[in-house]
Amino acid sequence: MKQFLSIVLLLLSGTILAKVSLPKFFSSHMVLQRDAPITIYGWADVNKTVKITFNNKTLLVKANSNGEWSVDFEKLPAGGPYKMTISEENQIAFDDIYIGDVWFCSGQSNMGWKLEDALNGKEELSKANYDQIKLLQVSRTMAGTPQKDIEKGEWKTCSPESALGFSAVAYFFGRNLYQEYKVPIGLINSSWGGTRIEDWMGEDVMGKHESARKVIAEMKNINFPELLAKYDKDFKAWEEKADKLDIGTTEKWFQDSYDKTKWQIMNVPTLWETAKITPSDGVVWVNRTFEISQKDLSEKELLLSIGRIDNEDVTYINGKIVGQSDVKDVDRFYKVSADVFKVGKNTITMRIKNTGDIGGFRSAAAALYLETASGKIDLSGEWKYEIGTKTIEEVPLRQHPNIYPTSLYNGMVAPFFGIKIKGIIWYQGESNMKNAVEYAGLFKDMITDWRKKWNADYPFIFAQLPNLANQKQLWPLVRESQAKALELPNTGMAVLIDVGTDDNIHPIHKQVVGKRMATIAGNLTYGNKQETSSAPVFDKIKADGNAIIVSFKNGTFAGDTSKSGISGFMVAGSDQKFYTATAVLQNDFKSVKVSSEKVSNPKEVRYLWYDAPGKVMLFNKDGLATPPFRTDHF
């Protein structure tokens, strides 16, 4: 009897699986692209007739020999809401469907950066109520071959609940478009932090690279869900072991009574690599003392800032826990009751656990302080430290897309090639610093291939990397490679050289990024030519005695013709040795005279050719910055 029931259940489950179905991104609350044929597609039993009803029209279609079906409804202008039903033996019903503009938003962590973690993020999130902005969060998925559906994800109406965890850049971009053009906006967030561009490129282009070809072939036989499940299990076991091996917790190093006189010294902030801490994975304890006066304690709470910690911290003041976090890229601000402190000497002790990243303090010295009633107490400088897990083995190799070129193209881009969109926004490049020059070709190849697969030259708007210090002068090369994508038609670049934070790869000013991308979209896609989408860009140079005249195109600079210097320029003679230069804006507002006492016959110019160039001074009337450039590369 049990065997009979099993057979019946198996047959029933097969019937259910064979009924009409669609990719998960067809759902209630979706946005379908306006002014383009509306394509709906999915799967059913071979030769079965599927009925689709939408906008008071019904279309019938037979599933082909592969069980696939597809229909096109006539294009519609912006509007809604609509309903849709898809029927065969079963029926699927969608409602709250809008016709508007669909934008595919992709890249690495700065695209994925959460709305609530942006500048004034919690306030921004609380106001994220827009019935006609729809959000689709694509689940992070690796795959060995191009997929026809996403692993998880469905459209949701923008609200504080649905926008929680959604891309800040995508949200601010979409909000600007909606407020300006009053059409429904659909935002697809398909991003994964720390990823290289190779992960987002298909086999058609990456397969030409010998270094990737073998891996791509092997990926076709990898069960990625199983691979990731095994990694998660191994990583969890490693974390449990690290906690168990931590003698600092066992011996209560956080207590002031524990003798720390033999601990070593480091200058904080620092990364474990710089401090030469081995092993860098696992637990490290750090400690320092500081003085507090009675006046400092005249308010009920003090604010402790320790910046960004890689990866986890538990922070103690005078032996009491005052804060903890396992989010590596968010600044720690802990409000501490004044009762925890005492007049005179106090101690701060931190248990820092690194789980396979760089390890240590990521922020600048200015981020480490205790804000009291009478001012800030600087907590940077000499700290003591001791390793809590001296015998821990290396963390298990993280199963990340960077090991598997094409994996994110297959799992997070290819599924969308069957739908119509308005365009693409892209924020990525940080993880390609080590092949910055090669990135130029890879980037153009990716854009071209995506457009080919979508069968449309969709607008492609991308963010140029902002300022970030201590990148071994590789950041300018990445920016230059990104800018070369402008050689392709229908592309736009949001210059961010004035937006970043020198010590943070994840600047929080995502409103500016979204606004600038939306401005470019307005100019490039919506016919709004009144607002400029770019500041003046480099055009040519001309010798002028012991100086050089640098001319720009695409508008004029905002400012006056005073003799005050413009920072950021360097010049070189025929020896290619560059020196800091003096630069003055000329009367035409679109050229700059550049010179240096150390270069009598200048031949080449560089502008903002630094990882973090400091003050940016060349802007147009709309506050957009001129992008970095160099003439010695042309």
C-alpha positions as CSV (number, residue, x, y, z in Angstrom):
1,M,0.0,0.0,0.0
2,K,2.8,2.4,0.9
3,Q,4.5,1.6,-2.4
4,F,1.3,2.4,-4.3
5,L,0.8,5.7,-2.5
6,S,4.4,6.7,-3.3
7,I,3.8,6.0,-7.0
8,V,0.6,8.1,-7.0
9,L,2.3,11.0,-5.2
10,L,5.2,10.8,-7.7
11,L,2.8,11.0,-10.6
12,L,0.9,13.8,-9.1
13,S,4.1,15.8,-8.4
14,G,5.1,15.3,-12.1
15,T,1.8,16.7,-13.2
16,I,2.1,19.7,-11.0
17,L,5.6,20.4,-12.3
18,A,4.4,20.2,-15.9
19,K,1.7,22.8,-15.5
20,V,2.1,26.3,-17.0
21,S,4.8,28.3,-15.3
22,L,6.8,31.5,-15.9
23,P,10.2,32.9,-14.8
24,K,10.0,34.3,-11.3
25,F,10.5,37.8,-12.4
26,F,7.0,37.8,-13.9
27,S,4.9,38.5,-10.9
28,S,2.4,40.9,-9.4
29,H,3.7,44.5,-9.0
30,M,6.0,44.1,-12.0
31,V,6.8,46.9,-14.4
32,L,6.8,46.0,-18.2
33,Q,8.6,48.3,-20.6
34,R,6.5,51.0,-22.2
35,D,6.6,51.7,-25.9
36,A,7.9,48.3,-26.8
37,P,6.2,44.9,-27.6
38,I,5.4,43.3,-24.3
39,T,6.8,39.8,-24.3
40,I,5.5,37.2,-21.8
41,Y,7.0,33.7,-21.9
42,G,7.3,30.5,-19.9
43,W,6.9,26.8,-19.9
44,A,4.1,24.2,-20.3
45,D,3.6,20.6,-21.4
46,V,4.7,20.1,-25.1
47,N,2.0,21.1,-27.5
48,K,-0.3,22.3,-24.7
49,T,-2.2,25.6,-25.5
50,V,-1.6,28.4,-23.1
51,K,-4.0,31.3,-22.7
52,I,-2.7,34.7,-21.7
53,T,-5.2,37.6,-20.9
54,F,-3.9,41.1,-20.5
55,N,-5.4,44.6,-21.0
56,N,-8.7,43.0,-22.2
57,K,-7.0,41.0,-24.9
58,T,-6.5,37.2,-24.9
59,L,-3.7,35.5,-26.9
60,L,-3.3,31.7,-27.3
61,V,0.0,30.0,-27.9
62,K,1.2,26.4,-28.0
63,A,4.2,25.2,-26.1
64,N,6.9,24.0,-28.5
65,S,8.8,20.7,-28.5
66,N,10.9,22.0,-25.6
67,G,7.9,23.0,-23.6
68,E,8.6,26.7,-24.1
69,W,6.0,29.3,-25.1
70,S,6.2,33.1,-25.8
71,V,3.7,35.8,-26.8
72,D,4.0,39.5,-27.6
73,F,1.3,42.0,-26.7
74,E,1.2,45.3,-28.5
75,K,3.3,48.1,-27.0
76,L,1.6,50.5,-24.5
77,P,2.3,53.9,-23.1
78,A,3.1,54.4,-19.5
79,G,0.2,53.5,-17.2
80,G,-1.6,51.0,-15.0
81,P,-2.4,49.2,-12.9
82,Y,-3.2,46.2,-15.0
83,K,-4.0,42.5,-14.4
84,M,-2.9,39.4,-16.2
85,T,-3.9,35.7,-16.2
86,I,-2.0,32.8,-17.7
87,S,-3.9,29.6,-18.0
88,E,-3.5,26.0,-19.1
89,E,-4.6,23.2,-16.7
90,N,-3.8,25.6,-13.9
91,Q,-4.1,29.4,-13.7
92,I,-1.7,32.1,-12.6
93,A,-2.9,35.6,-11.9
94,F,-0.9,38.8,-11.5
95,D,-2.2,42.2,-10.5
96,D,-0.8,45.7,-9.9
97,I,1.1,45.6,-13.1
98,Y,2.4,48.9,-14.5
99,I,3.8,49.9,-17.9
100,G,6.8,52.1,-17.5
101,D,10.6,52.1,-17.6
102,V,12.6,49.1,-16.4
103,W,16.2,49.6,-15.5
104,F,18.7,46.8,-14.9
105,C,21.1,47.8,-12.1
106,S,24.2,45.8,-11.7
107,G,27.8,45.7,-10.3
108,Q,29.6,45.0,-7.1
109,S,29.2,46.3,-3.5
110,N,28.7,50.0,-4.2
111,M,25.7,49.1,-6.4
112,G,24.5,46.6,-3.8
113,W,25.1,49.0,-0.9
114,K,21.9,49.1,1.2
115,L,19.6,52.1,1.3
116,E,19.6,52.1,5.1
117,D,23.4,52.4,5.2
118,A,23.6,55.4,2.9
119,L,23.9,59.0,4.2
120,N,20.8,59.6,6.3
121,G,19.8,56.1,5.3
122,K,17.2,55.4,8.1
123,E,15.4,58.6,7.3
124,E,15.6,58.0,3.5
125,L,14.2,54.5,4.1
126,S,11.3,55.7,6.2
127,K,10.2,57.9,3.3
128,A,10.6,55.3,0.6
129,N,6.8,55.1,-0.2
130,Y,6.2,55.1,-4.0
131,D,3.3,53.1,-5.4
132,Q,4.7,53.4,-8.9
133,I,8.3,52.5,-8.2
134,K,8.7,48.7,-8.2
135,L,11.7,46.8,-6.8
136,L,13.1,43.4,-7.9
137,Q,15.9,42.0,-5.7
138,V,17.7,39.3,-7.6
139,S,19.1,36.5,-5.4
140,R,22.9,36.1,-5.5
141,T,23.3,33.1,-7.8
142,M,26.3,31.5,-9.5
143,A,25.7,29.1,-12.4
144,G,27.8,27.1,-14.8
145,T,25.6,27.8,-17.8
146,P,23.2,30.6,-18.8
147,Q,19.9,30.3,-16.9
148,K,16.4,31.1,-18.1
149,D,15.2,32.0,-14.6
150,I,16.5,33.5,-11.4
151,E,16.9,31.4,-8.3
152,K,14.8,33.8,-6.1
153,G,13.1,37.1,-6.5
154,E,9.8,38.8,-7.2
155,W,8.6,42.4,-7.8
156,K,7.5,44.5,-4.8
157,T,6.0,47.9,-4.5
158,C,8.6,50.4,-3.0
159,S,7.9,50.8,0.7
160,P,10.1,51.1,3.8
161,E,9.7,47.4,4.2
162,S,10.5,46.3,0.6
163,A,13.3,48.9,0.2
164,L,15.1,47.6,3.3
165,G,18.3,46.1,2.0
166,F,17.7,47.3,-1.5
167,S,20.4,49.1,-3.6
168,A,20.8,52.7,-2.5
169,V,22.2,53.8,-5.9
170,A,19.4,52.1,-7.8
171,Y,16.7,53.5,-5.4
172,F,18.0,57.1,-5.7
173,F,18.4,56.7,-9.4
174,G,14.8,55.5,-9.8
175,R,13.4,58.0,-7.4
176,N,14.9,60.9,-9.4
177,L,13.6,59.5,-12.7
178,Y,10.1,59.0,-11.2
179,Q,9.9,62.5,-9.7
180,E,11.2,64.1,-12.9
181,Y,9.3,62.1,-15.6
182,K,6.2,60.8,-13.7
183,V,6.3,57.4,-15.3
184,P,6.3,54.1,-13.4
185,I,9.9,52.9,-12.7
186,G,11.0,49.2,-12.3
187,L,14.4,48.6,-10.7
188,I,16.1,45.3,-11.0
189,N,19.0,45.0,-8.5
190,S,21.4,42.3,-9.7
191,S,24.6,42.9,-7.8
192,W,27.2,41.0,-5.8
193,G,29.9,42.6,-3.6
194,G,33.6,42.2,-4.3
195,T,33.1,40.8,-7.8
196,R,35.2,41.3,-10.9
197,I,33.9,42.2,-14.3
198,E,34.9,38.7,-15.5
199,D,32.1,37.2,-13.4
200,W,29.6,39.3,-15.3
201,M,30.7,38.4,-18.8
202,G,29.4,35.5,-20.9
203,E,31.3,32.6,-22.3
204,D,31.2,34.2,-25.8
205,V,33.7,36.8,-24.7
206,M,35.4,35.3,-21.7
207,G,35.9,32.0,-23.5
208,K,38.4,33.8,-25.7
209,H,40.7,34.3,-22.7
210,E,42.9,31.3,-22.1
211,S,43.1,31.9,-18.4
212,A,39.3,31.5,-18.1
213,R,38.5,28.9,-20.7
214,K,39.4,25.8,-18.6
215,V,37.5,27.1,-15.5
216,I,34.4,27.8,-17.7
217,A,34.5,24.3,-19.0
218,E,34.7,22.8,-15.5
219,M,31.9,25.0,-14.2
220,K,29.4,23.2,-16.5
221,N,29.7,20.2,-14.2
222,I,29.6,22.0,-10.9
223,N,26.5,21.9,-8.7
224,F,26.7,25.4,-7.3
225,P,24.0,25.0,-4.7
226,E,25.8,22.0,-3.3
227,L,29.2,23.7,-3.5
228,L,27.9,26.7,-1.5
229,A,26.1,24.6,1.0
230,K,29.3,22.7,1.7
231,Y,31.3,26.0,2.0
232,D,28.7,27.4,4.4
233,K,29.0,24.2,6.6
234,D,32.8,24.4,6.6
235,F,32.8,28.1,7.3
236,K,30.4,27.7,10.2
237,A,32.5,24.9,11.7
238,W,35.6,27.2,11.3
239,E,33.9,30.0,13.1
240,E,32.8,27.8,15.9
241,K,36.4,26.5,16.2
242,A,37.8,30.0,16.3
243,D,35.5,31.0,19.1
244,K,36.3,27.8,21.0
245,L,40.1,28.3,20.5
246,D,40.0,32.0,21.6
247,I,41.9,32.0,24.9
248,G,41.1,35.7,25.3
249,T,37.5,34.9,26.0
250,T,38.4,31.9,28.3
251,E,40.8,34.0,30.3
252,K,38.6,37.1,30.2
253,W,41.1,39.5,28.7
254,F,38.4,42.1,28.6
255,Q,38.6,42.6,32.4
256,D,40.9,45.4,33.6
257,S,42.3,43.0,36.2
258,Y,43.9,40.8,33.5
259,D,47.6,41.6,33.1
260,K,48.3,43.0,29.6
261,T,51.8,44.3,30.3
262,K,53.4,41.7,27.9
263,W,51.1,42.5,25.0
264,Q,52.7,43.9,21.9
265,I,52.3,47.4,20.5
266,M,50.7,48.5,17.3
267,N,49.6,51.9,15.9
268,V,45.9,52.1,15.3
269,P,44.2,52.3,12.9
270,T,46.0,49.6,10.9
271,L,45.3,46.5,9.0
272,W,46.6,43.1,10.3
273,E,48.7,42.8,7.2
274,T,50.5,46.1,8.0
275,A,50.9,45.1,11.6
276,K,52.3,41.7,10.5
277,I,49.8,39.8,12.6
278,T,49.9,36.0,12.0
279,P,47.6,34.3,11.7
280,S,45.5,37.2,10.4
281,D,42.4,35.0,10.4
282,G,40.8,34.4,13.8
283,V,40.6,36.5,16.9
284,V,42.9,39.4,17.9
285,W,42.4,41.4,21.1
286,V,43.4,45.1,21.3
287,N,43.5,47.4,24.3
288,R,44.4,51.0,25.3
289,T,43.8,53.4,28.1
290,F,42.6,57.0,28.0
291,E,41.8,59.7,30.5
292,I,38.4,61.3,31.3
293,S,37.7,64.3,33.4
294,Q,34.6,65.1,35.5
295,K,33.6,67.7,32.9
296,D,33.6,65.0,30.2
297,L,30.9,63.1,32.1
298,S,28.4,65.9,32.5
299,E,26.0,64.3,29.9
300,K,24.2,61.0,30.3
301,E,25.7,59.4,27.2
302,L,29.0,59.6,25.3
303,L,29.5,58.6,21.7
304,L,32.2,56.0,20.9
305,S,33.4,55.9,17.3
306,I,35.7,53.1,16.2
307,G,35.2,53.3,12.4
308,R,35.0,50.2,10.3
309,I,36.3,46.9,11.6
310,D,37.1,43.9,9.5
311,N,35.1,41.8,10.2
312,E,33.6,41.6,13.7
313,D,34.0,43.4,17.0
314,V,32.9,43.1,20.6
315,T,33.9,46.3,22.3
316,Y,34.3,46.8,26.1
317,I,34.8,49.9,28.2
318,N,36.2,49.1,31.7
319,G,35.3,45.5,31.3
320,K,31.7,46.1,30.2
321,I,30.3,45.4,26.7
322,V,29.3,48.7,25.1
323,G,28.7,47.6,21.5
324,Q,29.3,44.8,18.9
325,S,28.8,44.3,15.2
326,D,29.5,41.6,12.6
327,V,29.1,44.0,9.6
328,K,32.6,44.9,8.3
329,D,31.9,47.9,6.1
330,V,29.7,50.0,8.4
331,D,31.1,52.6,10.8
332,R,30.7,51.7,14.4
333,F,29.0,54.4,16.5
334,Y,28.2,53.2,20.0
335,K,26.3,55.3,22.5
336,V,27.7,54.5,26.0
337,S,26.1,55.5,29.3
338,A,28.3,57.9,31.3
339,D,27.9,55.4,34.2
340,V,30.3,53.1,32.5
341,F,33.2,55.6,32.7
342,K,35.1,56.9,35.7
343,V,37.1,60.1,36.3
344,G,40.7,59.4,35.5
345,K,42.1,56.3,33.7
346,N,39.7,54.2,31.6
347,T,40.3,51.2,29.3
348,I,38.8,50.2,26.0
349,T,39.3,46.6,24.9
350,M,38.1,45.1,21.7
351,R,37.8,41.5,20.5
352,I,38.2,41.6,16.8
353,K,37.5,38.5,14.7
354,N,38.6,38.3,11.1
355,T,36.8,35.7,9.0
356,G,39.0,35.7,5.9
357,D,39.2,39.3,4.8
358,I,42.0,41.8,5.4
359,G,41.5,42.1,9.1
360,G,41.9,45.2,11.4
361,F,40.8,48.8,11.4
362,R,39.7,50.1,7.9
363,S,39.0,53.7,8.8
364,A,41.3,56.7,9.1
365,A,42.6,57.9,12.4
366,A,39.9,60.6,12.6
367,A,37.3,57.9,12.9
368,L,38.6,56.7,16.3
369,Y,37.4,58.9,19.1
370,L,35.2,59.3,22.2
371,E,32.9,62.3,22.0
372,T,32.3,63.7,25.5
373,A,30.5,66.7,26.9
374,S,33.7,68.8,26.5
375,G,35.0,67.5,23.2
376,K,36.5,64.5,21.4
377,I,39.1,62.3,23.0
378,D,41.4,60.9,20.2
379,L,41.7,57.1,20.4
380,S,44.1,56.6,17.6
381,G,47.8,55.9,18.2
382,E,49.4,53.2,20.3
383,W,47.3,50.2,21.3
384,K,48.4,46.9,22.9
385,Y,47.4,43.7,21.2
386,E,47.5,39.9,21.7
387,I,46.4,37.1,19.4
388,G,43.6,35.0,20.9
389,T,43.7,32.1,18.3
390,K,47.3,31.4,17.7
391,T,46.7,27.9,16.5
392,I,43.7,28.5,14.2
393,E,44.0,27.2,10.6
394,E,43.2,29.3,7.6
395,V,39.6,30.1,7.0
396,P,38.0,27.7,4.3
397,L,38.4,29.1,0.8
398,R,35.5,31.3,0.1
399,Q,33.4,30.1,-2.8
400,H,33.1,33.4,-4.4
401,P,32.2,34.4,-8.0
402,N,35.7,35.6,-8.6
403,I,36.9,32.0,-8.8
404,Y,34.3,31.4,-11.5
405,P,34.3,33.8,-14.5
406,T,30.9,34.0,-16.2
407,S,29.1,32.6,-13.1
408,L,27.1,35.8,-12.4
409,Y,26.4,36.4,-16.1
410,N,24.9,32.9,-16.2
411,G,22.8,33.2,-13.0
412,M,22.0,36.9,-12.7
413,V,22.1,38.5,-16.1
414,A,21.2,35.9,-18.8
415,P,17.7,35.2,-17.3
416,F,16.7,38.8,-18.2
417,F,17.6,38.7,-21.9
418,G,14.0,37.8,-22.8
419,I,12.4,40.9,-21.4
420,K,12.5,44.5,-22.7
421,I,14.2,47.2,-20.5
422,K,14.9,50.9,-20.7
423,G,18.6,50.7,-19.9
424,I,21.4,49.7,-17.6
425,I,23.2,51.3,-14.8
426,W,26.5,49.8,-13.6
427,Y,28.8,50.5,-10.6
428,Q,31.8,48.2,-10.5
429,G,35.6,48.2,-11.1
430,E,37.1,48.3,-7.6
431,S,37.9,44.5,-7.7
432,N,39.7,44.9,-11.1
433,M,42.4,47.1,-9.7
434,K,45.1,44.4,-10.4
435,N,44.2,44.3,-14.1
436,A,43.2,47.9,-14.5
437,V,44.6,48.4,-18.0
438,E,43.0,45.2,-19.3
439,Y,39.7,46.3,-17.8
440,A,39.2,48.8,-20.7
441,G,38.8,46.0,-23.2
442,L,36.8,43.8,-20.9
443,F,34.4,46.5,-20.1
444,K,33.7,47.4,-23.7
445,D,33.3,43.7,-24.5
446,M,30.8,43.2,-21.7
447,I,28.7,46.2,-22.8
448,T,28.7,45.1,-26.4
449,D,27.9,41.5,-25.5
450,W,25.0,42.4,-23.2
451,R,23.5,44.6,-25.9
452,K,23.9,41.8,-28.4
453,K,22.1,39.3,-26.2
454,W,19.3,41.8,-25.5
455,N,19.2,42.6,-29.2
456,A,19.2,46.3,-28.5
457,D,21.7,49.1,-27.9
458,Y,20.3,50.0,-24.6
459,P,21.7,53.0,-22.8
460,F,24.6,52.0,-20.5
461,I,25.3,54.4,-17.7
462,F,28.2,53.7,-15.3
463,A,29.9,55.2,-12.3
464,Q,33.6,56.1,-12.5
465,L,35.4,55.2,-9.3
466,P,35.6,58.0,-6.7
467,N,38.6,59.0,-4.7
468,L,40.2,56.4,-2.4
469,A,43.6,56.7,-0.8
470,N,46.5,54.2,-0.7
471,Q,45.6,52.2,-3.8
472,K,49.2,52.1,-5.2
473,Q,48.2,54.6,-7.9
474,L,46.1,52.0,-9.6
475,W,42.8,53.8,-9.1
476,P,43.6,56.3,-11.9
477,L,44.2,53.5,-14.3
478,V,40.8,51.9,-13.5
479,R,39.1,55.3,-14.0
480,E,40.9,55.7,-17.4
481,S,39.8,52.2,-18.5
482,Q,36.2,53.0,-17.4
483,A,36.2,56.2,-19.4
484,K,37.2,54.4,-22.6
485,A,33.7,52.8,-22.6
486,L,32.5,56.3,-23.7
487,E,33.9,55.4,-27.1
488,L,30.8,53.1,-27.5
489,P,27.5,54.9,-28.5
490,N,24.7,55.5,-26.0
491,T,27.0,55.4,-23.0
492,G,27.3,57.8,-20.1
493,M,29.7,58.2,-17.2
494,A,28.9,59.5,-13.7
495,V,32.1,61.2,-12.5
496,L,32.5,60.7,-8.7
497,I,36.0,62.0,-8.1
498,D,34.6,64.6,-5.7
499,V,32.1,62.3,-4.0
500,G,34.1,59.6,-2.2
501,T,35.8,59.4,1.2
502,D,39.5,58.9,1.0
503,D,39.5,56.1,3.6
504,N,36.3,54.3,2.6
505,I,35.8,52.1,-0.5
506,H,32.1,52.4,0.1
507,P,31.3,56.2,0.3
508,I,27.9,56.8,1.8
509,H,26.8,59.7,-0.5
510,K,24.7,57.4,-2.7
511,Q,22.2,60.1,-3.3
512,V,24.7,62.0,-5.4
513,V,25.5,58.8,-7.4
514,G,21.9,58.1,-8.1
515,K,21.2,61.8,-9.0
516,R,24.1,62.0,-11.5
517,M,23.1,58.7,-13.1
518,A,19.6,60.0,-13.4
519,T,20.8,63.2,-15.0
520,I,22.7,61.3,-17.6
521,A,19.7,59.1,-18.3
522,G,17.6,62.3,-18.7
523,N,20.0,63.7,-21.3
524,L,20.8,60.4,-23.0
525,T,17.5,58.6,-22.9
526,Y,14.6,61.0,-22.0
527,G,15.5,63.8,-24.3
528,N,16.2,66.3,-21.5
529,K,19.0,68.4,-23.0
530,Q,18.4,71.3,-20.7
531,E,20.5,69.8,-17.9
532,T,24.1,68.9,-18.7
533,S,25.1,65.3,-18.1
534,S,28.8,66.0,-18.0
535,A,31.3,68.6,-17.0
536,P,33.8,69.8,-19.6
537,V,36.2,67.0,-20.6
538,F,39.8,67.1,-21.9
539,D,40.1,68.0,-25.6
540,K,43.7,69.0,-26.5
541,I,46.9,70.8,-25.4
542,K,48.9,73.5,-27.0
543,A,52.4,74.8,-26.1
544,D,52.5,78.4,-24.8
545,G,56.1,79.3,-24.0
546,N,57.1,77.7,-20.7
547,A,53.4,76.8,-20.1
548,I,50.8,74.6,-21.7
549,I,47.2,75.5,-22.6
550,V,44.8,72.7,-21.9
551,S,41.5,73.0,-23.8
552,F,38.3,71.3,-22.8
553,K,35.1,70.5,-24.7
554,N,31.5,69.9,-23.7
555,G,30.6,73.2,-22.1
556,T,32.4,75.7,-19.9
557,F,33.6,75.8,-16.3
558,A,31.8,77.7,-13.5
559,G,34.0,80.2,-11.7
560,D,35.8,83.5,-12.2
561,T,38.9,84.5,-14.0
562,S,40.9,85.3,-10.9
563,K,44.5,84.3,-10.7
564,S,43.9,81.8,-7.8
565,G,45.4,78.5,-8.7
566,I,43.5,75.3,-9.6
567,S,44.9,72.3,-7.8
568,G,45.4,68.8,-9.2
569,F,47.5,69.5,-12.3
570,M,51.0,68.1,-13.1
571,V,53.2,68.7,-16.1
572,A,56.2,66.9,-17.5
573,G,58.8,67.6,-20.2
574,S,60.2,65.1,-22.6
575,D,61.8,63.2,-19.7
576,Q,58.3,62.2,-18.6
577,K,59.0,63.3,-15.0
578,F,55.9,64.9,-13.6
579,Y,55.8,67.8,-11.2
580,T,53.1,69.6,-9.4
581,A,51.9,72.5,-11.5
582,T,50.2,75.9,-11.2
583,A,47.0,76.1,-13.2
584,V,44.8,79.1,-13.9
585,L,41.4,79.2,-15.6
586,Q,41.4,81.3,-18.7
587,N,38.9,84.0,-19.8
588,D,37.1,81.7,-22.2
589,F,36.1,79.5,-19.2
590,K,37.0,76.3,-21.2
591,S,40.8,76.3,-21.0
592,V,43.4,76.3,-18.3
593,K,47.0,77.5,-18.4
594,V,49.4,75.1,-16.7
595,S,53.0,75.5,-15.8
596,S,55.8,74.5,-13.3
597,E,59.1,76.2,-12.4
598,K,60.7,72.7,-12.7
599,V,59.6,72.2,-16.3
600,S,60.9,74.7,-18.8
601,N,59.3,73.1,-21.9
602,P,56.2,71.1,-20.8
603,K,55.0,68.4,-23.1
604,E,52.5,66.4,-21.1
605,V,49.7,67.1,-18.5
606,R,48.0,65.0,-15.9
607,Y,44.9,66.1,-14.0
608,L,43.8,64.5,-10.7
609,W,46.0,61.6,-11.5
610,Y,46.0,60.3,-8.0
611,D,44.1,57.6,-6.0
612,A,42.7,60.4,-3.9
613,P,43.5,63.8,-5.4
614,G,42.3,66.0,-2.6
615,K,40.3,69.1,-3.4
616,V,38.6,69.1,-6.8
617,M,38.2,72.5,-8.4
618,L,37.0,72.2,-12.0
619,F,33.2,72.0,-12.2
620,N,30.5,73.1,-14.6
621,K,27.5,75.2,-13.6
622,D,25.5,72.1,-12.5
623,G,28.2,71.1,-10.0
624,L,29.6,68.2,-12.1
625,A,33.3,67.6,-11.9
626,T,35.7,67.3,-14.8
627,P,37.0,63.7,-14.9
628,P,40.7,62.9,-14.4
629,F,42.9,62.5,-17.5
630,R,46.4,62.3,-18.7
631,T,47.9,63.3,-22.1
632,D,50.9,61.0,-22.0
633,H,48.8,58.0,-22.8
634,F,47.4,59.2,-26.1
